[in-house]
Amino acid sequence: MNPPPPRKGTKPGKTILETEVLIIGGGVTGAGIMRDLALRGVHSILIDKRDLCAGASGGNHGLLHSGARYVASDLHSAGECRQENQLLKRLAPQCIEQTGGLFVAVDGDDPQFAEQFPTLCRGAGILCEELTVSEAKRLEPHLSDKLIKAFRVPDATVDPFRLALENVDHSRVINGSIYCPHTELLGFERVGDVIHAAVCRDNRANTQLTIRAGQYINAGGAWAMNIARLAACNDVHLLYSKGTLLISHDRMTHHVINRLRHPGDGDILVPGGTVSVLGTTSTRTDDLENVRPTVAEIDLNIQEGSAMIPALAGARYIRAFSRVRPLLQSTGNTDDRGAARGFVLLDHATQGLTNFCTITGGKLTTFRLMAEKTCDLVTARLGKQEACKTSTVPLPHGEACRWTEPGAAPKYWFKANNPDDMILCECEMVPQSAIDQIVQCAPGIEEEMTLEAIALRSRAGKGPCQGSFCGIRICSYLYDRGYYRDTTGLEHMRNFFNERFKGQRTVIWGQQAAQMELAEALHCGLLGLDTLENH
C-alpha cells in the first residue's frame, strides 16, 4: 500500500486519508519511526498537534550521551546510549558535532564517586580517560581553580531539529510517506480489539480529518499516557519532570562539561554552535501545556553551574526554556533523578487491542533504537518480513534541512557568492535563499507557514537579539514575495515575538535588559504589535 504523496507545498485535501501506519507525535522518535518504516517499505502518516520537536525533542541540551552520566544509576541505559552514540556519529554526521566530553569534580564533591567513575564506565564499555588537573585546564581554561578530578568521555552534541527534519525528509523521498503538522488527535474509532480510524482536527484550517490505518503508533512523549487513554488503554503510567535550561550569549567551552557526581541540577554545560546550554533542573509537574522557566530555576542552574565554570555567574544569557520529560515511574517517589531513563514499548495486548502500541521514555540519544523496536513489532503485525535498516543506512543530507545547523548559513552563503542574496538574520547569517528553500520544500511546509515554523527549520531568531530584527525582515520579505497578503502575516510576527519573549523574560538583566528595551521600542512603539487586533 503506497498512496501517492500530496502536491508539494500542500497538505492532503481529502477528509479521509488511508495509510498502513499512523504515527502520533512529531518528536525525534516519531520521525525516526517514520524513516524506519519507509526503509522497510511501509507507508506512514506522521501527525503532530503542533510541529516537529514541539516537546522534549526540541527543548533539551542537544547532548549526544556517551552513557557516562548513567553508569552509577542506570547501567542498561548507559549501554544503550553508548551504542547509539557510536552509530549516530557514523550514520548522521551532518547532525553531530564531536566535541568530546569532560566529567569534572571540584572541591567538596564526593571523592569516592570520582574514584569509582572510571571502573563504572569500563563496566558499561564506555571509553574513559583520566586527565590531570593541568591537562583539563589546558583543554578548558574556564574550569574552576577548585578542580580536583577530570575524565574525558566520548560525549558529543546533536542538532535535534535537523535530525527530525532529515528523518522525515528521507521518508518522503523513499515512499511518499506524509507529515501533517498542526493535526491534533481527537479520538479513535474502536470496535472490539481493533482501531478502525483516528479522528483528528487540522488546527490551522479548523477542519476535521479521519485517518484510517492498519496499525497505530503512540509516540507522543510526555503526552503518551493521554493519547493511550483516548484508545481506552490504561496501562501507560508516567510521571512528568519539568526541566529548565539556559542559553548563553557565547560558547563557553569546547567540550561538553559534566559535574562528576550523581545527576543533579545545573550540572551539564553543552556547547552548540556559537552558544552554550546550561541545565537542567528537575521538578515534578502535572501541567504539560503551560511550562515556563522561573527565576528560581534560572538562579539554581547558574549557582550550580558556576561551581564547575565560575564564568557562568557573570555570563550573558539570551534565553531560557522548559520542557517536560516523561518518566517511567509509578511510585510516589519525589526524586525524579532516580527514575529510569530507559524506554518502554507497550503492545496493549492486555487492553484488548491488536493494532495499537505505545513507545515512551528514553533519551534523544536512543531515538533510533526506540524506533527500531517499535517497527519490529508493527511490521510483524502487518505480516512484513523486512528487517531494520537504520543501523546501517546513512541518513542523507536534505537540502531544505541544512539551515538548522549552527554556523552553516555563512558557509553556504559565502560559497554561493550571490550579492543579491540579502542576509535577513544578521546574528545567524540567514539569507533570503534559506527562507525561499524552507517555504518551498522543507518537511511540513504548508500553504502559509508561520514565522515560528520557519524558525524551527532554520537558525532565524536564535541569536543574541532573539529575532528582534530578523522577525521584521523575514516577515517583510514574505510580504514582498506575495507569500503574506493580509494582516495574518503581522499576527505571525507578533506570535513569533511573544514566543521569543516567553524564553527571555526570566533572563532580563544586564546587557539583555538593554536588548529587550530596544525590542519593545521596535515591536510596540514602531510597529504597534501590542495593539494589533485579531482578524
C-alpha positions, 0 to 999 in steps of 0.5 A: 500500500503506497498512496501517492504523496500530496502536491508539494507545498500542500497538505492532503485535501481529502477528509479521509486519508488511508495509510498502513501506519499512523504515527502520533507525535512529531518528536525525534522518535516519531520521525525516526519511526517514520524513516524506519518504516519507509526503509522497510517499505511501509507507508506512514502518516506522521501527525503532530498537534503542533510541529516537529520537536514541539516537546522534549525533542526540541527543548533539551541540551542537544547532548549526544550521551556517551552513557557516562552520566548513567553508569552509577544509576542506570547501567542498561541505559548507559549501554544503550546510549553508548551504542547509539552514540557510536552509530549516530556519529557514523550514520548522521554526521551532518547532525553531530558535532564531536566535541568530546566530553569532560566529567569534572569534580571540584572541591567538596564533591564526593571523592569516592564517586570520582574514584569509582567513575572510571571502573563504572564506565569500563563496566558499561564499555564506555571509553574513559580517560583520566586527565590531570588537573593541568591537562583539563585546564589546558583543554578548558581554561574556564574550569574552576581553580577548585578542580580536583578530578577530570575524565574525558568521555566520548560525549558529543552534541546533536542538532535535534531539529535537523535530525527530525527534519532529515528523518522525515525528509528521507521518508518522503523521498523513499515512499511518499510517506506524509507529515501533517503538522498542526493535526491534533488527535481527537479520538479513535474509532474502536470496535472490539480489539481493533482501531478502525480510524483516528479522528483528528482536527487540522488546527490551522484550517479548523477542519476535521480529518479521519485517518484510517490505518492498519496499525497505530503508533503512540509516540507522543512523549510526555503526552503518551499516557493521554493519547493511550487513554483516548484508545481506552488503554490504561496501562501507560503510567508516567510521571512528568519532570519539568526541566529548565535550561539556559542559553548563553550569549557565547560558547563557553567551552569546547567540550561538553562539561559534566559535574562528576557526581550523581545527576543533579541540577545545573550540572551539564554545560553543552556547547552548540554552535556559537552558544552554550546550554546550561541545565537542567533542573528537575521538578515534578509537574502535572501541567504539560501545556503551560511550562515556563522557566522561573527565576528560581530555576534560572538562579539554581542552574547558574549557582550550580553551574558556576561551581564547575565554570565560575564564568557562568555567574557573570555570563550573558544569557539570551534565553531560557526554556522548559520542557517536560520529560516523561518518566517511567515511574509509578511510585510516589517517589519525589526524586525524579533523578532516580527514575529510569531513563530507559524506554518502554514499548507497550503492545496493549495486548492486555487492553484488548487491542491488536493494532495499537502500541505505545513507545515512551521514555528514553533519551534523544540519544536512543531515538533510533533504537526506540524506533527500531523496536517499535517497527519490529513489532508493527511490521510483524503485525502487518505480516512484513518480513523486512528487517531494520535498516537504520543501523546501517543506512546513512541518513542523507543530507536534505537540502531544505534541512541544512539551515538548522545547523549552527554556523552553516548559513555563512558557509553556504552563503559565502560559497554561493557568492550571490550579492543579491542574496540579502542576509535577513538574520544578521546574528545567524547569517540567514539569507533570503535563499534559506527562507525561499528553500524552507517555504518551498520544500522543507518537511511540513511546509504548508500553504502559509507557514508561520514565522515560528515554523520557519524558525524551527527549520532554520537558525532565524531568531536564535541569536543574541537579539532573539529575532528582534530584527530578523522577525521584521525582515523575514516577515517583510520579505514574505510580504514582498514575495506575495507569500503574506497578503493580509494582516495574518502575516503581522499576527505571525510576527507578533506570535513569533515575538511573544514566543521569543519573549516567553524564553527571555523574560526570566533572563532580563538583566544586564546587557539583555535588559538593554536588548529587550528595551530596544525590542519593545521600542521596535515591536510596540512603539514602531510597529504597534504589535501590542495593539494589533487586533485579531482578524 
